[in-house]
């Protein structure tokens, strides 16, 4: 009987200890896992925030790429438009302006045309682009064209004797083209008013054995001719601007 009671007490004590131990284990596990759960939650929040930031950066990058592409496309279009305008100007000079070996071969009744003004501009060696001084002289010359009636512009390009004859003919034509394009574009002069003559080195205006003489021969001469039989102005011929060969660059 005593042994039975003792066994009961031991069993009860064991159960009590087990219960207490079980509660302690649960609390321990809970205390240990709580920081892990909280940390996992923080990681989830951080991951979500990183995803939002990455998405925002990606959207801004895509927007920047689109803007850059748009600017590049616009620049390309502007360049194409400029090229088209240049080609149109060249076409106007080449296809519409009269070209001849001499003015007499294309103008009938030349005796009726009187020179009203003239200007000569010079060019650098092997150059066909207008200098700042040449443009200033052409501007002064063009101021007299607005008062002219039934007029034509004789544009004669020349070179010095350096180089092959055929190359110089082409160079003299390019120089005359530069003058025509400048006057036609800036002063809205119809291309059919121009008569272009490229004489190369055939007609010199100065001795070509000196640097000063060669500068004078690298020239374009422009004459304003008015048809007197069609009511043109009867003013005396004049030079719109003095030639300045020394300004060639």
Secondary structure as GFF3:
##gff-version 3
##sequence-region A 1 249
A	DSSP	alpha_helix	2	91	.	.	.	ID=ss1
A	DSSP	pi_helix	92	96	.	.	.	ID=ss2
A	DSSP	beta_strand	98	99	.	.	.	ID=ss3
A	DSSP	three_ten_helix	103	105	.	.	.	ID=ss4
A	DSSP	three_ten_helix	110	112	.	.	.	ID=ss5
A	DSSP	beta_strand	113	122	.	.	.	ID=ss6
A	DSSP	alpha_helix	132	142	.	.	.	ID=ss7
A	DSSP	three_ten_helix	145	147	.	.	.	ID=ss8
A	DSSP	beta_strand	151	158	.	.	.	ID=ss9
A	DSSP	alpha_helix	165	187	.	.	.	ID=ss10
A	DSSP	three_ten_helix	191	193	.	.	.	ID=ss11
A	DSSP	beta_strand	194	200	.	.	.	ID=ss12
A	DSSP	alpha_helix	211	217	.	.	.	ID=ss13
A	DSSP	beta_strand	219	227	.	.	.	ID=ss14
A	DSSP	three_ten_helix	228	230	.	.	.	ID=ss15
A	DSSP	beta_strand	238	239	.	.	.	ID=ss16
A	DSSP	three_ten_helix	245	247	.	.	.	ID=ss17
###
